[in-house]
């Protein structure tokens, strides 16, 4: 019988060699809209089918953004965005969040903290039905970077050192929310989730953004709570962290990370073959096709060559899901994106 996309992904996650490298699709909305126009496709599902993407994202329905003065949008957490023109299209960038002016723990305690009651999980059963045969990824949880966006990065980073009680309070609020969110999503889908996603950018181009000691205190103990819920349910835990995180990968594995994304190959030390050799017995890798150089500046032939290289380096015995090293941006041409999804290229 033919292999289903889900079987292909599960084989890969068990670090066994599938029939071909599975693939995922992460892109900015403006890129998806452009691809639909250029490829004359009716909707996102048709695009995923054309690219033979093996993973489908399940999402609870979030409350709509609120409009604030000055064209600012705010979500249920108090994250705020303002639109800026970038590369010929409007992109939304973070501005100071709702807790930027908080000065004490009491100020944080008085904030109207959301609970997962703000989410509508009723559509998940239909999403499960539509994604039958595909690997299912749930969540957009973030218990470390999102607090910094609501608080303000400068204030949050100062909290980590000068006001640790405030940092712990914030991180715990987000962790509690996303642990309950995952629990409710598992109930709503009858446990039919294969991967849960947590986001936390821990690296820069040159190294870790924080000391190991700081991450040991403020990140991994909290992330491990979410990963423990996933493990108990038989769900694989995926961490998205941009930048050079190689020095902290052993701690991430110990905390429960099963899949590391996005393998930012342009960052220091993030050498795919070396990562595979050092951590391939414990981790599945996700990403690896460079959005900083190859996709925006290369030719379709160079993109195909990089895809073949990544599959050869990271997926020779399983343990690799092909994807870009972050959301596809508007500077990647349609031709290069199509080349990335060339079946012959990812067959190695």
Secondary structure, DSSP 8 states (H G I E B T S, - for coil): ----HHHHHHHHHTT---SS-EE---B-HHHHHHHHHHTT-SSHHHHHHHTT--EEEE--B----EEEGGGEEE-TT--EEEEEEETTEEEEEEE--TTTT--SHHHHHTS----GGGSB-TTHHHHHHHTTTSEEEEEEE-SSHHHHHHH-HHHHHHHHHH-HHHHHHHHHHHHHHHHHHHHHHHHHTTT---EEEEE---B-SSSBSS-HHHHHHHTHHHHHHHHHHHHHTT-EEEEE--S--GGGHHHHHHHT--EEEE--TTSTT--HHHHHHHHTTT-EEEEEE-TTTHHHHS-HHHHHHHHHHHHHHH-TTS-EEEEESSSB-TTS-HHHHHHHT-HHHHT-
